[in-house]
Amino acid sequence: MKPINSVIVVSAIATVISGVPARAYEEGPVEKGGTIQGKVIFNGAVETRKIIPNKDLDVCDGPREEPLIDVGPDKGVENAVVYLAQVAKGKAWPAQAGQAKTPELVNHNCRFEPKVQVIRAGPLVVVNSDPMLHNTHGYYGKRTAFNMALPNQGQRIPTELERTGTVRIDCDAHGWMEGWIYVVDNPYYAITGADGKFSITDVPPGNYTLVAIQSLTGPEQQSVTVAAGKPTELTIELKKQ
């Protein structure tokens, strides 16, 4: 069973579900920016899916159970994405991996690495590090974002994700593989760590809609006010929808 993103009707975050052309974002200095920090939690039962590889077992490993949501002993959710919707102006985009590098999606041991990532609208490189064919397929909802065959180890194919939205990734050759790319139009985002904690810095003072999303639960949103030069603490509970 594959997790399905829930449809959300709030106009402020509808672009993340439907996928629309990225809006222009203006980079500039932030005076007395605040910080949004906190924790994403999940109190429900952790469901799993059975992975039964049926080919390329020397690379893909054997049968296993994988959780549909990674939850620590203190209920913190790992790999949840937290972001601010509709921010028109603010801090500069961060460099990828500490440098000006195009984001990559790597097929490795019949898994996608990273499993979850956030990128700005624009280029992406799909990489095959395995010694057999992967057919990497990305979707905005039911609409194909890209579909490419990578038969050779070390192969790299560039593509573009020009629309904001949630992109689910699978492999047509290895049906259990699944990954997620969240394409955003501003740099105010974070991915939670193993403890479920996150921090979004240099936020211009003001009122915002904060969204937390994970593939099993779908998005949760709440209003947040950021004061100049001060931290705002939040706890966000994800619920299966």
Beta strands, then each sheet from edge to edge (+ up, - down):
strand 1: 20-21
strand 2: 26-27
strand 3: 34-42
strand 4: 48-51
strand 5: 64-67
strand 6: 70-71
strand 7: 77-78
strand 8: 81-85
strand 9: 89-90
strand 10: 104-108
strand 11: 111-113
strand 12: 116-120
strand 13: 122-128
strand 14: 134-140
strand 15: 143-150
strand 16: 156-161
strand 17: 163-171
strand 18: 178-184
strand 19: 189-191
strand 20: 197-203
strand 21: 206-214
strand 22: 218-226
strand 23: 231-238
sheet 1: 1+ 17- 14+ 15-
sheet 2: 1+ 17- 18+ 12+
sheet 3: 2+ 9+
sheet 4: 20+ 3- 23-
sheet 5: 4+ 5-
sheet 6: 6+ 7-
sheet 7: 19+ 8- 21+ 22-
sheet 8: 11+ 10- 13- 16+
end
